[in-house]
Amino acid sequence: MSLPHRFPRAAALALLPLVCACAEVTLPPLISDHMVLQRGLPVHIWGKAAPDETVSVAFRGNTRTATADEIGRWSVYLPPSDAGGPFELTVKGNNAVTLTDVMVGEVWVDSGQSNMEFALRTAMNAADEVAAANHPRIRQFHVTRGASPFPQADAGGPAWSVCTPQTAGAFSAVAYFFARELEAKLGVAIGLIDSYWGGTPVEAWMSLRALSSSAQFMPAFAQWSDMIDNYSVRAELRDKRMKDWQAAVARAQADGQPRPPAPPGDSALDNSWMPAGLYNFMIAPLTAYPIGGVIWYQGESNATAARAPTYAAMFEAMIRDWRAAWNVGDFPFLFVQLANYKTGATSKWPELREAQLQTLSVAKTGMAVTIDIGNPDNIHPTNKQDVGKRLALAARAVAYGEKIEYSGPLPRAASPEAGAIRIWFDHAASGLEARGGALKGFQIAGADRKFVTAGAVIDGSSVLISNASVAQPLYVRYAWADNPECNLYNKDGLPASPFRWGE
């Protein structure tokens, strides 16, 4: 409201309460048309209004009221709701807002780095997949990227979008295939809340509370400090690389040659690596919205000598902290183990995969093993269909209690046996099998820790491993390489996780 300059200041100030009292009720972007609400949990609706304004929310025959606080914030909880829809949800204060096409079903947050961000339009068989993506009960909310030194109140982003051939190309491929499997099995709406950022480390997705819970996490702050200290030098190097690349592109075009690949980005030059920065901006604002679970695909940025050793502890701390922040119980947390990929001699991908395997000790977690469906020459393999299916199998078992096999073989116990070692496996009730020939991928070592390729024979739910040159084997490794040759599966068609035993 603008006032003429001649208007007395005292009179203008007297009008301010009246102006504020007429403020409209507003809702955050996450609460909008086409949203999916989590079935079986209280429905939480919040927003802004004028201070002391009474706001009512009506949904499926239930109405609750609240009074906005001194800065205009209000919040109501309505009773839990069964799956169904579409419904309308109405919010009334000095004005009324009606949301349409609201569904109640299962809500999952999909988070992590670039392999979760990887869009359906670039996945394997993308044209056919996008053309067939007519699933009006699958909806997506895409959280705006950003980092912050402190938690934000609301997540930015466009309104919820319904999955159609016109919109599906922008969906996370992994999340879409996961949701497609669940919708077909459960027969309810599936809501996906996308919160991901390529090339980011786990410490950026942890809260400061979680990062400060253990002294072993302190190197994350030292590493961030080093990045900040060297910001100007890194910026100059990045600019030089870009100029050199642009010159190379011009020369290639002039000579009729293929365009050279762009230089690698430098994540250290933005805030996406700030400890807790992504949590504050992209996760904390979501915790007011009840969910059914999380799917997670991340780890590549932590597969370094400096970061891999603390990943298991950090990842576990992050899971526990997210569950505490949402305060809806220990929701299922399902994640993808790193796929096969040629990373080089200094690779720490085996150690990172081991850290992910160790995280299965946390209750209500599940892991999709992808050691057989990566691309040795591309860190972003296009087969996201099987990734989504394997996550959905885990969800059906861990989240929804279905009695199915949902994991590949996992090592359970070991015993020495006349110059050999026998490894027993869980998730092998259907039996074990070697795909494509003789069983491969195993190595053994004695006290000298010099590993050699081993012969391996399947015997029921165990594997007997030996090499004549190792008289007293003590240690076993399976698929312990960045891009290993390995072929152990259970007869449900799920691959065994890489592991090491005895070390």
Secondary structure, DSSP 4 states (H G I P E B T S, - for coil): ----TTS-HHHHHHHHHHHHHTPPPB--TTSSTT-EEETTS-EEEEEE-STT-EEEEEETTEEEEEE--TTSEEEEEE----SEEEEEEEEESSSEEEEEEEEEEEEEEEEESHHHH-BGGGSTTHHHHHHT--EEEEEEEEPPP---SS--SS---PPPEEE-TTTGGGSBHHHHHHHHHHHHHH-SEEEEEEEE-TT--GGGGS-HHHHTT-GGGTHHHHHHHHHHHTHHHHHHHHHHHHHHHHHHHHHHHHTTPPPPPPPPP-GGGSGGGSTTHHIIIIIGGGTTS--SEEEEE--GGG-STTTGGGHHHHHHHHHHHHHHHHTS-S--EEEEPPPP----TT--HHHHHHHHHHGGGSTTEEEE--TTS-BTTBSS-S--HHHHHHHHHHIIIIIT---S--S--EEEEEEE-SSEEEEEEES-TT-EEETTSS---EEEE-TT---EE-EEEEETTEEEEE-TT-SS--EEEES-SSS----EEETTS-BPPPEEE--
